[in-house]
Amino acid sequence: MLTKRIIPCLDIKNGRTVKGVNFVDLRDAGDPVELAKQYANLGADELVFLDISATLEGRKTMYDMVLKVAEQVNIPFTVGGGISSIEDVDDLLHCGADKISINSSAVKRPELINELSQKFGSQCVVVAIDAKQIDGKWMVHLAGGTIPTDLNLFDWAKEVEQRGAGEILFTSMNNDGTKAGFANDALTKLSEIVNIPIIASGGAGSTQHFIDAFERGNADAALAASVFHFGEIDILDLKKDLRNNNIEVRL
């Protein structure tokens, strides 16, 4: 049985880790390099590093930051933000990233998923999908949740799998930062329609929320930010609680 993964997320803006609610009202959460080192030591299975304003500001991910983080961690490390070409990915992998995450660039040019998976292998390609439930329909949003599209979450998820994505990082914009739990109904449906791992994101506020994401949502991994950044949930304690609930994790 594959173990479930716990993944702290470092959203980066202006060189600092930030966290908001529903993608707005950002507050400072610390130095990303120090946080990355801390999480690796505390038992995180992977890290996700998202340069959240890179796409919006039309610039590339901060490579020097990636280099510094990579030097401090010995666990898989995913980088996203402003990635739009094979060259971008090549540079990030050389800086020490293990995987890359694409979002807006994949929607704007879906062929990019094919190109990256063929060049670097599907295990390297994570497609992040930020979606918001509007009138009962889950619709994909771009550029850090600022641009709505007419693309349906589930249709897009199936397409990215067919194009060679190795994982999907699904963030519910409705749940993000609310600490009210993950979007388990959407997670369940995603797990039913695709055969690649689904990372749940948006809404973690308690240990029970992680249990629900794995048991009810059938997620393969759960990602969170503020509950880890601000010391509300200890990763090792969380993993022990998960194991006590018969959820297999790496301790």
N, C-alpha and C positions, 0 to 999 in steps of 0.2 A: 504494500500500500504506500502511495506517495505521501510524503509528509506535507502538511500545510505550512505555508510560509508567512512570516510576519515581516512587513517591510515599512520602515520609517521613510517618510517622504520629505525631502528638503526642497521647498519652494524658494527660489533665490531671486531677489530683486536688489539691484545696486550693491551686490556683493554680500548681502545679508540674508539669513533665513527669515522668511515672513510667513504669517498665517492669517487668514481672514475667515469670514462667514459668507457662504454663498458666493464666493469668488471676489468679495469686496471687503472694505474696512480692514485692510492689512495691518498687522502689528509685528514688531520685531521679535524674533524668537532665538536670535543668537548667531554666532559665527558658524558657517556651514562646515568648515574643516574640522573644528573642534567637535561639533555635533556628530559628524560622520565617524570620527574616531571613537567617540563615546558609544555610539550605537553598535559599532562593530564589536567593541569590548563587552557590551551588555547582552549580546546574543541575538542581534538582528540577523535574519537570514540573508537579506539583500538590502540595498539602498536604492532609492530613486532620487535623482537630482534633476529638478526642473527649473530651467531659467525662464520664469513665467512671463517676463516682459520682452523676451528676445523677438518673438514673432511680431508682436504689436509694434515694437520699435524698429523692426526691419533690420535686425543685426544678428550676428552669429552668437552661438553659445560661448561663454567665457572659458576659453581653453586653459588659462592659467589656473583657474579655480578647479577645473577637472583634474589637472595634474596634481595639485596639492591634496585634493580629496583622495585620489587614487593611491598616493603615497602612504596614506594613513590607514587604509582599510584592506582587509584580506577576505572580503566577502564580495559576491557579485554586485555590480554597480551599474545602474542604468542612467543614461543622460538624455535629457530632452530639452527642446526649446530652440527654435530657429534653424532646425535641420531640414535641408531641402535638396541635398545632392549626395552622390556617392563620395565626393571629395570631403564633404562635411563629416560623414561617418568615418571615413578613413582617418581623418585627423583626430577625431574623438577616440577611436580605438587605439591609436598610437599614443594618446595622452593617458590611456589606462582604463577607459570605460570598457565594460564587458558587453553591454547591450546599449542600443539607442532606442529612444521613444520618439515617434513622429505622430503628429496630430493634424494641424491645419494643412501642412504641405501634402499629406496623404489624401486629404479630401480634395484639395485643389488639383492634384495630379496623381490619381490612384496608381498609375504605372510605376511610381516611385517605390511602392511596396514590392512589386515584382523585381525591380532592378536591385534593390537592396538585399532581398532574400536570395537572389541568384548569385550576387557578388559575395555576400558575407555569411550566408546561411540563415535559415528562418529563426534559428535559436537566438540570433542577434537582434531580431527586429520585433519591437513591441509597438503596437499601434494603440495610442491613447485615444479614448473617446470620451469627450465631455458631453453629457446629454442632460436635457431638462425635460421633465414631464409637463406638457402643456395640453390642457383639455384631454387628458387621458393618453396622449401620445408622447413617446420619448423621442425628442428631436435633438440632433447633433448640433453643437455650437463650436465655434472656432475662436482662435486668438485669445486664449485664456478665458473662454466663456463669453466674450463680448460680441461675437457675431453669430446670430442664429442662421441656420440653414433649413432647407426643406427635406433634409436627409433623415430617414428613420434609423434609430439606433440599431434595431435588429437586422434590417436589410444591410446596413453598412458593416455590421459585425460579420455577417456571412460573406460579404464581398472581401473584406480584408483577410479572412482566413483563406479564401480561394486564391487570393493573390500572393500568399506566402508568408503572412505574419505568423510569428511563433507564439505570441501572447497578445491578449487584449487587456489594457488597463482602463476599466470603466469607472468613471467618476460621475456620480449623481450630483448635479448642480443643486438640486432641491435639498439634498441632505448635507452637502458640503459644509463643514464647520458647525453644524447644528448640534452635534453630539446626541442625536436622537436615533442613531442606528443606521445601518447601511440600507440601500434600496434592494431588499431581498427578493421581491417579486421579479424585478427586472433581472437580477442576478440569476435567479432560477431559470428564467426563459433563455437567457444567454447561454447558460450551461447546457441547455437542451438542444440548442440549434447549432452550436459550434463544438468542435473537438479539440480546440487548443485551450491552454490554461487561461482562466479569467482571474484578474486581480481586482478585488473589490476596493473601491475608494469613495470616501465621502460619507461622513456621519458617525464615525467611531466616537463613543463617549464612555463606554464601559466594557468590561470583560465579556459580559453577556452579548454585547453587540458583535464581538468577534465570533463567539460561539454560534450565534444566529447566522452570520454570514457564511460560515462553513457548513452548518447543519441544514439550514433552511435555504440559503442562497446557493449552496453547492460551489462556492468560490474555491479556487485553488490557492489563493493567497489573499491577505488582507493588508491594505496599506493605510497608514494613518500619519498624522502630523502633530497637531496641537496637543493631543493627549500624551504623546511622548515628549515633545519639546518642553512642555510646561510641567513635566513630572507627575502627571495625573495617573498614568499607568506605567508600571515598571515592566519591561519586556520579559524578563526572566519570570516574574510572578505571573504574568499573563500566560506564558507558555506552560507553566506548571498547572494553572487552572484549566487550560485547554486539554492538557493530557489527562487531568482528573475527570474531564468530561468525555473521555475516549476519543479525543481528536489528536491524531498523530502529529507531533511536531518534533523538531530537532532541539534537544537540550544540551 
